[in-house]
């Protein structure tokens, strides 16, 4: 029966003897290297997790914390000894690791980076519920970045807003501007202007008690010239209340907006950001070459077709 154990001063040498097939060495560190990484990443609360079948040590994994947005658990390494592969131990061990992290729930998701050529590993993580984020790390362009999200711990509901006199949206938007240090002399006029602008929408996320958790404001926007017209989904503002950050609400709201765009026949999402580039890059957004917003911020785009 597959089980997990903590790697410590008594058993690390036995773990270090684990090996993989020659054709897998390009994708994985050695077992000793994984143990060493656990020490090197100790400031990131790295966990070296042993995998056993009964009393037999058969594998090792490394999970560390990533606190920068979007915050997540990073499944850095996952190794099953060559002698024990093909018996389902990898799938069972991965489920156990996810269950442990789900119970701890410092973050709401786990990410993993896998070489595109490692078909067996990709099948295993996809079976466990990981999906391709669309993000490509420029330092490892041959790898896919996949994510597994836990169900929200906080019961909440999402409301599609087209009338910005909605009281809970106004409460959330005021909090958002307060955090930015922006003052508004006439709030009622601001919200009337949002309505008058036309086409503005927002997903508003509310807690079970009806308190604002966050919102994402967006709209379809058309770019035209004398021979060309393209309608894109424009992400305008995204905010999550401070007590709820790091729990996946921002990613969930972004996914809601992207689904709306797809449902209405739009194939591209576009946005600008000066503070959340890492968050958007890790959700598949890439810089648009040669494009710059009027305020100087970089423009990011994402192709929505082919993603889920």
N, C-alpha and C positions, 0 to 999 in steps of 0.2 A: 504494500500500500504506500503510495507516494505521500510524503510529509515534508515539512520544512523544519529547519533548526537554525539557531544562531551560530555563526562562525566565530570562534573565540580562540584564546591562547592554547586550549587543550586539543582542538581539532583542526586548526588551520593547515597544518602540514599534510594531513590526510586529504583535505580539500585541494591542496596545491598539486596533488598527484593526478588529478583528473585531466583527461586529454580529449581532443576532438579529432575528427578525420583530417587528413592532410588538406583536402579540398575546402575545409571550413576555416583553416587558420587565417586566411586573409580577412575574414569577417569578424573574428573573435579574438580577444586577448587570451593569453594563457590563464589557467586557473590561478596560478601564482600572481599573475598580473592583476587579476580581478581582486584578489585579496589586498594587494598593494594599493589599488585604486581606492578601496574602501578607506584606507588610512589617509591617502592623499586628499580625498574629498570629505574628510571628517567635519570640516567647517560647514558642509552642506548636509549634515546629518545623514551621511551615507550609511546604508545598511547592506552588509554582505550576508546573503541568505543562503544557507546550505539546503540542498535537496537530497532526500533519502528515500530509499525503497526498503522498508523494514529497518534493519540495522546497517544496510549498505549505503555508503555515500555515493550518490550518482550524479550530482550536479551542483552548480552554484550560480547565483544571480547577484546583481548589484543594483540597488535603487538609491537615488539621492533626491534631495529637495532642490527645486528650482523656484526661487522666490520672485524673480522678475516676471512681469506680466507677459504672457498669461501664465500665472503660477501653476505648477503641476509637479507630480512625481515623475522623475526621469528614470525609466528602466534602461540602464546603461549597458548592462551585459547580462546574457542569459546563456548558460552552457549546460548541456547534458553530455556526460561522458560517452565516447564513441561506442563503448560496449553495451550501453543501455538505450541507445536511440532506436526509434521505430517501434516502441512499445507503448506509446501514449503517455510516458512520464512527463514530457515537456508540456503537453496540454494540461495535464492535471496540476503540475507545479505552477504553471502560469495562473490558472484559476485560483489556486490557493494564495498566491501572492496578491492578486487583485482583491480577493476577499479580505485579506489582512489590511491592505491599504484602504479599502472601502470602509472598514470598521474604524480605522484610525481617523480617516477623513480630514487630514490637514488641508488637502486640496480635493477638488472634485473630479480630477482626471489624471490619467497616466499617459505619458508620451514615450514613444520608442522610435529610433532611427534605424532603418534596415536597408542594406544594400539591395538594389532592384534585382540583382542576380540571385539573391538568396531566396529562392521560391518556397522552400520548405518552411523557413521562418515566417515569411509573409503569410502563408496559408494558416499557420498556427495562430498568429496574432489576430488575423481577420476572423478566424473562427471564435476567438475569445471576445470579439466585439470592437476591435480596433478598426478605424477607418482612416483613409488617406486625408490629411489636412490640406493638401495642395501646396504646402510650403516647401520650398527647396532651399536648403542651406548652401550658400555659394561655396563654402569650404569643402562640402561633400556632395556635389551635384548628382552623383550616381546613386544617392540614397533617397528613400521615401521616408517622410515623417508621418507617423500614424498616431492616433489618439483614441483612448477609450474613456468615455465620460460616465461618471456615476450618476444615478438618478438624484435629482435635487433633494438635499436634506430638508430644505425649507419648502413646505407646501406653498405654491404661488400660482398666480394666473396671469395671463397676458391679455391685454385689451388693445385693440387697434383703434387709434385716435385719429380723427380727421378734424375735430372741432377742438381748438386749443383753449377754449374756455373751460374745459374739463378740470374740475377742482383738484383732483389728485395729480394730474399732469402739471398743473401750475405750481403745486407744492413742490414737486420734484424739480421742476425747472428753476425755481427760486433757490433751492438748495444748491443746485449745480452752479448757478451764477455766484452765489455766496462763496463757494469754494474757489472759484476763479478770481475772486476779489473784484467782481464787476458790479457796479451800482446802476440801477435803472430808476429813472425819475417817474415813469408812468408805466407800471406793469400791465395795466389793462390795455393800454395802447399797443404794447409789445405783442400781447397775445392776439389782439385784433389784427395786427400786421401779419402775423403768422397765418391767420385764416385768409386774409386778403391776398397773400402771396400766391395762393392757388397750388394745389397738388401736394402740399405738405401733409405728411403722415407721421405717425409715431407708434411704436409698440411700447406700451406702458406695462411694466411688470409690478404686480401688487402682491404683498404678503397675504397670508390667510386672514389677517386682521384688517386688510384693506390699506396698509401703509405702503407708500412707494418704495420699491426695491431698486428700480432703475428704469431708464427709458432709452430708446434709440429713435431719433428723428431722421426721416429719410424722404425722398421723393424721386419719381422718374423725371429725368431731365434730358432734353433733346439738344443735340449739337447739329447745326445745319450749315451748309454752304450752298453755292449755286448748283452743285451737282450731287451733293451727298447729305444724308440725314441719318443720324444714329441716336437712338434713345437708350440711355444708360440708367442704371439705378445709382442714385447719389446718396451716400451715407453722410448725413449732416452733423449730428451730435450724438454721442454715446456717453452715458453716465450711469454709474452704479453707486448707490449709497455706501458710505464707508464701512458700516458694519457688515455688509454683504459682499465685500470684495474678496477675490480669491476663491469664490465658490462657483464659478462658471456662469454667472448670470450675464456678464458681458458677452461671452461667446454665444450663449443661448439667444440673446436679443439679436446679435449679428446674424445668426443662422435664420431667425425669423424673418428679418428683412430680406436676406438673400432668397429665401423661399418665396416671399411675396414677388420679388422681381422675376424669378423663374416662372411663377404661375401666371404672370402677366406678359410673358414672351420676351423678357429682357435677358440678354446673354452676358452683359458686362456690368460689374459694380465698380464704382469709382469713389474716391475720397481723398481728403488731404488730412495730414496730421503732423504736428510738431512735437508731440509728447508720447505717442503710443505706437511708434513704428514697429517695435518688436512684437507687440500684440497683433497688429494687422499682418505683418509678414508671416507670422506663425499660423495665420488663418488663410494663407494663400494669396495675399495681396503683394504685388511687386511694383517697383517704381516704373512709371510710364516715361520712357526715354523722351527727352526733349520737352516734357510738359512741366509747367510750374504754375502754381496758383498765383493770383494777383497779389496776395499777401506774402509771396515768396516761399510758402510751404511746398514740399514735394508732393506730387500727385501719385497716388497708388491705384492700381486697377487689379481686378480679378475676373477671369473668365468663369462664368457660372455654369456653362454647359459641361456635362461630364462629371460634375461633382455632386455629392449628396451630403 
